[in-house]
Amino acid sequence: MKYLRLRATSVVLLMLCLMYFITYLDRVNVSTAASGFGKEFNLSKTEIGLVFSAFAYPYLVFQIIGGWVSDKFGARRTLIWCGLLWAVATICTGFAGGLVSLLLARLLLGFGEGATFPAATSAMSRWVSKDNRGFAQGITHAFSRIGNAVAPTAVVAVMAVYGWRESFYICGVISLVWVLIWSRVFTEDPSKHPRITPQELDVLPVPKKKKVTVAWKPLFFRMLPVTLVYFCYGWTLWLFLSWIPQYFLHSYDMDIKKSALFASGVFFAGVIGDTLGGIISDRILKRTGNLRKARSYMVAVCMFLTLLALLPLMWSHDRTVSILSLSAGFFFAEMTIGPMWAIPMDIAPDCSGTASGIMNTGSAMAAILSPVISGYVIDRTGNWELPFVGSIILMGIGVLLCFRIQPDNRFHNVKTPLDDAMANIQA
């Protein structure tokens, strides 16, 4: 197969970028489509919040399991099966007949997408050089934010011509196409790729000669500060992804097309933040050789700037102020992504899929709580700015927790009796 003369490492990174784009397109399309199915099924804001968060329950469970599966069986097979599952779930959402079937389709989506990011991190640990980890994580997550930005306007365009159901059918088909291409272009071992060059192999990590049995308990406690910081970030992420399209629609009485346009503008600020965050983190590492400065200290600064950017929402209901405040807040929040997702590869390179899965349980837990609690607050108060108080508080807590991450303290995979028992169960 011709790859447009791209290097093998570039092809793999591009496919991962497309995966991040598609998975977030499939997650966020429901936020805009809610204006259609919410009216059709007569759902309250709290019930819509439940639909938003339903996928996060299995998503939470499958973070660690999916990370372990990708470390043990490889990212290729893991992402093929995951892709098939999330594609089917997306298509099923279009066939929903009410609240229950919507919840079931979203639960299935959570099963399908639960292992995707840990599996992608596992793939990057073999296909990306150490000094480009921040960039790789930043650019892939930037594509996920492009998915966020494209979703509102794309879904509105489809809804205007066909209906909200058709938007899910189209997204599902796109997912199936990605699975087919991924199965053709990715190999677990870079040296076995038909188009890999010696120059590329020279800068890639040396492949593991044997599979590693994870020391579960020590790894969990080693990653706990990282997970808590990611929960603080995730609260704001899921507040934005779930409610920003509805925020402009209802808080400023805009029509659905204009609200989608403003929501897309906020999400595009995140695209820039993701890309710059990864680049800056890697540059700091190259100049200083200090992982704490490049990863945890940078995350702390960006979380503090997010806090400051959201404060104007508490005192002003001016539309221009809201747009600028939300865009700046999302920009600085997304600058944390590159360094955050590089940290599992820095701390535990031999089991980075499992480590990143543990970290992402923080965001998954936030995905369960943030949309529902925010919807409940909006239902009870009618105030669309009030949910951002939680983001401001948690960002402040995250700043303090960043200093406990210690990415330069590499995890030593020493097993305990509990880990031996887990290994016997897995065998």
N, C-alpha and C positions, 0 to 999 in steps of 0.2 A: 504493500500500500504506500502511495506517495504521501509524504507529510509536508508538502510545500517547502522542502529543503530546510525545515527547522531541525535543530539538534534534538536528539532523543530526550535530553533533560528538559528542553523547552516544550516538547510535545506533551510530556507527562505533566508538567506544571500547568500548561494550558488546559488540559483535560480536567485537572483538579479545580482550576479557576471556573470552568464551565459547570462543574458539579456544584460548587458553592453557589453560583448564580442560580442554577435550577432549583436547588433545595430551598433557597430563601424565596424564590418566586412561588414555589409550591406552598410555603408557609404563610407568606404575607398576602397572597391573593385573597385569602379569606377575610382580611381586614377591610378591604374595599368592597368585596362581594357582600359583606354584612348588610350594606344598605339595601341590597336586593332580597336576600333570604330572611333578614331580620323583619322586614315588612311583610313578606309572604307568609312567614310562620308566626308573626306577631310575638316576637321575642323581646324581653326587656334587656337593658344594658347589662345586667348581671348575668342573664342567660347567654348573651352574646359573648361576655367575658369567659364563661365556661367553655364555649365553643373554641375561643382563641386558645385557652390553656389546656384543653383536653389532650392534645398531642404530646404535651410535656410530661405526662405521667409515665407512659412507656419509654419516652425519650430519656427520662431520668434513669430508669432502671437499666436501660441498654447502653448507657455511657460506659460504665466500667466493664460490663460483659462484652460489649462491642469492641472496646479497646483490647481486651484479652484475646478475643476471637481474631482480630486483625493481626495481633502479634504472633498468634499461634498458627493460623491458617493462611495468612497473607491478605494484603489489601485488595488484590485483584478479585478473588472469590467473594470476599466480604462485601465489596462495593457492587458487584454484579447482583447478588441476592438482595442487598439493601435497595438498590435502584429499582429492581423489579417490584419490590413491595411498595415503595413510596409512589411509584407510578400508578399502580393499581389503586392505592388509597386516594390519590388525587382524582382519578377518574370516578371513583365511587362517591366522592363528595358531590360531584355534579348530579348524581342520581338520588341524593338525599330527599326524603319526604317530610322531614320535620326535625325537631331538636334531637331526638334519640339517634336517628340515622346520621345526622351531622356529627354528633359526638363519637359514634362508632367509627366513622370514616377518619376523623381526626386522630383517634386512638391508633388506628392502623398506620396512619402517617408517622406517628411517633415511633412505632416499632421499626418502620422502614428507615427513618432518618437517625435513629439512636446511635448507630455505630459509624455514621458517615465521617464525622470530623476526626474522631480517634483513628479511624482507618486511614484517612488522608494524612494525618500526622505520622502514622507508622510508615506510610509510603515516602513521605518527605524525609524521614530520618535516613533513608537509603539513597534517595534521589537528589537531595539538596546538600551542598557543602555547608560546613558548620558556620562559616562567616556570612552565609546568605539566608540563614533560617528566619531572621526577622523579616526580611524582604518577602520570602516565600509565603510566610503566614500572613503578612500584611496584604500582599497582592491578591491572594486567594479570598481573603475576607473582604477585600475591596469589591471583588466580583459579587460576593453575597449582598453587599450594600447596593450594587447596581441592580441586583434582583429586587431589593426593596424599593429602589427608586423607579424601576420600570413597572413594577406590579400595579401601582395605583392607576397610572394613565393607560396601561395596556388592558387591564381588567375593565376599566370604564369604557374604553373603545369597543371591546368585545360585547359588553353588556348593552351598549347603545344600539348595536346592530342585531345581536342575537339574544343575549340574556346572560344572567350570572352563571347558569349551569355550564354553558359552552366554554367559559373561561377555564374551568377545571378540566374539561376534556382536552383542550389544547395543551395545557401545561402537562397533563399526563402523557400525551404523545411525545412531547419534547423530551421528557424523562426517559422514555423507552429508547429513543434514538441515541441518547447519551450512553446508555447501558451497552448498546450494540457496539458503538465505537470504542468504548473503554475496554471491552473484552478483546479487541483487536490490537490495541496499541500499547498496553501495559504489561510489563514483566516484573516479577518480584525482585529478581536479581538483575541490576542494571547491566552487568557484564553479558547477560544472555539476550539483551535487546539487539535486534538485527542491525540497528542503525547507530549504536553507541560508538563513540570514538575513544581512542586511548587518552586524548586530552581531557575528555569529560570524566573518564574513570579515575584519572590521577587526582582529581580534587574531591571525589566523592568518598564518603566514609567506607572503611573496610567492612565488607559484609560479615555478619556473625557466622561463625563456623558451626554453631549448634544453637538449638532453641533454648531460650532462657525460661526457667521456672520462676515466676514472679514471687517475691517475698511480699505478700499482700499487706500484712499488718504494718511493717515498717514503712512501706511505700505510701499507705494511706495517711499515716501521721506525718510523713515527710511532705506530702502534697496538701495537707489540711490548710495551712495559711494561704496557699495559692487558690484553693477552692473557695475559701471565704471571701477573698478579694474578688474572685470572679462572680460570686453571688452578688456582691455590691454593684459591680458593673452590670450584671445580667438584669437586675431589677429595672434599671434605666433603659436598657436595650429593649426589653419586652414591653415596657410601657410605651415606648416609641413605636415599635413594630405593630402593636395591637391597636393603639388608640389615636395615633397622629392623623390618619385619614379622617376618622370620625371627629377629631378635635376641631379641625378647620371647618368641617361640614356643619357642626352644631354650635360651636362656641362663637362663630362669626357669621352664622346663617348663610354660608356660601352654597352655591349649587355644587353638584357632585363633581363636575368637570374641573371647576376652579379649585375645589378642595383637594382633588387628586394631584393637580399641578403643584400646589403649595407643599403637599406631603412629599412629592417627588423631589422638590428642591431641598427639603430638609435631609432626605436620605442621600442625595448626591453629595452633601457636605460630609457625610460619613465615608463615602467612597474616597474622597481626598484624604480624610483623616487616616483611614486604614493604610493607604499606600505610603503616606509620609511617615506614619508611625514605624512601620517596618524598616524603611530606609534609614531613618534617623537612629533607630536602635542599633542597627548594624554598623553605622558609621561611628557611633559612640564606642562600640565594642572594638572596632579596628583601631581607633585612635588611642584608647585608654587601656584596652585589654581587661577592663573591669566589668564583669557581668552584672554586678549590683547596680552600677551607674547606668548601664545599657538597658537593663530590664526593669528591676523593681523600683529604682529611683525615678526612672522615666515614667513608669505607670503612676507613681504617686503624684508627680507634677501634673500629669494629664487629668487625673481624677480631681485634683484640686481646681484646675481650670474649668472642668465641667461643672463643678459646684458653683463657681462664681458666675458662669455663663447662664445658669438656670435661675439665679436669684431674681433678676428683673421680672420674671413671670409672677412673682408674689406681690408686686406693687403696681403692675401695669396690665391693662387689658387692650392696649393698642396693638393693632394687627401687625404693624411693621416691627414693633418691639418683640412681639411673640415670634415672628419668623426669624429675626436675627438671633434671638436668645436660643431658640430651639436648634437652629442650624449650628450655632457655635457650640452649644452643649453636645450635640451629636458628633460634631467634628472632633472635639477633644476626647470624648468618651471612646470613639473609634481609634484614636491614636494609641490606645492601650493594647489593641488587639495583637499587632505584630510581636511586641515583646512578651505579652502574656502567653501566646501559643508557642513561642520559642522556648519558654521556660521549661516545659516538660521534657523537651529534647536536650536542654542543658543539664537538667537535674538527673534524668533517667534515660539516657540514650538507648540502652539495651531493651527497654520496655516502654518506649515513648507512647505507644498506642494506649496502653493501660493507664499510664500517668496522665495523659491528656484527657482520657475518659473520666478519671477521678476529678480532675480540675473542672471539666465541663458539667459535672453534676451540680456545681454551684449555679451556673446559668440555667440549667434545667429546672432546678428548684425554684429559681426566680420566675421562670416561665409559667410555673404552676400558680404561684401566688400573685405576681404583679398584675396580670390582666384582670383577674377576678376581683381582687381587692380594689383596684382602680375603678372597675365598673360599678362596684358596690358604692364607693365614695361618690361617684358621679350620680348614681341613682338617688342617693340620700340627700345630697347637697345641691345638685345641679351645677356645681362648680367644676369646670374642666381643668383649671390650673392646680387645684388642691392636690391631686395625685403626685405632682412633681415635688411636693414637700418630702415624700419618702425618698425620692432620688437624691435630693440635696443632702439629707441626713446620711444615707448609706454611702454616698461618695466620700463624705467626711470620714466615716468609719474605715472605708477602704484605704484612704491615704495612710492612716495609722497602721493598718495591717500589712501594708506593702513592705514595711521594714522588717517583717518576720519571714519573708519569702526566701532570701539567701540563695539565689540561683547558682552561685559559685560553689556551694556545698553539695558536691555530687553524691547522689544516692548510691550506697553500696548494697547490692542485692544479696543480703544475708538472710537466709531462711530461718523461720521459727517453727516450732511444732505445729502451730496453726496452719502455716503455709504448706507443710508436708501433708497435712490432712486434706487441704484444698487441692493439692497436686494429685493425691490419690483419687479424689472425687472426679477431677477433670479427666484422669486417665481412664 
